[in-house]
Every structure is written in structure tokens, then in C-alpha cells.
């Protein structure tokens, strides 16, 4: 089972589950935990191969990761803790996993908060993935990761987020990085499906105004999906919860508390 940490509230029955992105870990939510546990029961977890969720023996013999298999890891923790329903908060690739979980197990999902969400890869993103695929076996993975981090978060005020993600990625093994990178082969059809289907679960997208790769497609999707809304944080890049934690926490806690219990 994935490594996880849970924080129980004395009176609240509401759960909030945090899902980090590729190369991160549960530690990226350190600026959220204190505020959220004042209001809710909180669950944070390390995705497989990240943080303290070390690769299992069976993963050694089954190198292929899929979005479904990683989503099932999250569901296993939720069911183990006997959580009947949760609000889910994700960042970057974690938003894809949350959306996939909502598709597979909609009864578990009360709402979705998508920070730095990925719903479509634009031309620049597609080129980035293709370059990565070509060089992933010959270039040290940390060099690739630093390049990706810089392209996604290029500005001076994004530096803290870049460093955090690069430092977390250093804890990954090369093989683990390659397994996650191969997920990109199934990402386009999955995102296309998500764009065409409005899942009817309350969804808040929280995006940085400087998230140049992903913000335009999120604006487009929110205009089409009736259960979705968008909050844009000014002077902020891709990793909104790290760059602007106070604004992120205020907006997301406010969103959850306005939903019917």
C-alpha cells in the first residue's frame, strides 16, 4: 500500500485527500496541512515510487505503469481507511489521477480541486514530450527533469517551485522516472476523453496567470463544463499551492465549505 499520513479532526466528518504530481511527494502540501486540518480530516499520500512509497518487488517485474493502476493505488488507501467520500485536491499530473478516479469511482468523490491542472497538451508540451522520449535513455533523467521544470516554470518568481520539484525528483530512481515518463504515451486519448465528458462533480480549477502551457485549455474547458469554475491567481506559475499558498488555501477551503454537506 502507498505511504500515507492522515490527520483526524475532532468533529468534522468531511475528508480532503491531496494528490501530488510526478516527481513530487506528499511534502509539497506542507503549506496546506495546517490550514486544512483546522476544518477537515486530511489525507496526504506518496504516489508509487515517490516519497516513502518505495517501489514494490512486483513493480520490478512489471515495469509498465498505467493511469488506472496508479489510480487504483489511491483507491486502495481510501478503502483501507474506510473513507466513504472525500474532496480531492491535486496538482499538475495529480489532477489527471483525480479526474480518472472520479471516472472509475464517482461515489468516492465529493468534489475536485485541480491546481495547475493538465487537461490538454499544447504544441509546445507535445514537442517537450517527444524530445523527452527521444533522449530519456541517453540523457541523465535529472537533466531532463530540470529542463522540463524550467520550461513549465520559467520565471524568477517560479524558482521556489522549480527547486522544490527538482529536489523531490532527485529521490526518484532512474528506472522509476522512466516508468512514469512512459505514461505520456496514454495521456492524449485520456485527456481528450476528459475534455469531452462533463462528469457532473463540482470542480474548481485553480491556475496561475503565468501557467502559459496549461491555462488557455482550462479556460476553454470551464466554458463548456457546467459544474466547473476557474480561479486564476495573478503573478503565479504552475505550482499554485507552493507559490501562493495563502490565496490557494483561502479559495479552496472556501469552495469546499460552500458545498452541501
Buried (B, 14 or more C-beta within 10 A) or exposed (E): EBBBBBBEBEEBEBBBBBBBBBBBBBBBBEBBBEBBBEBBBBBBBBBBBBBBBEBEEEBEEEEEBBBBEBBBBBEEBBEEBEBEEBBBBBBBBBBBBBBBBBBEBEEBBBBBBBBBBBBBBEEEBEEBBEBBEEBBEEEEBBEBBBBBBEBBBBBEBBBEBBEBBBEBBEBBEEEBBBBBBBBBEEBEEBBEEBBEEBBEBBBBBBBBEBBBBBBEBBEEBBEEBEBBEBBBBEEBBBBBBBBBBEBBBEBBBEBBEEEEE
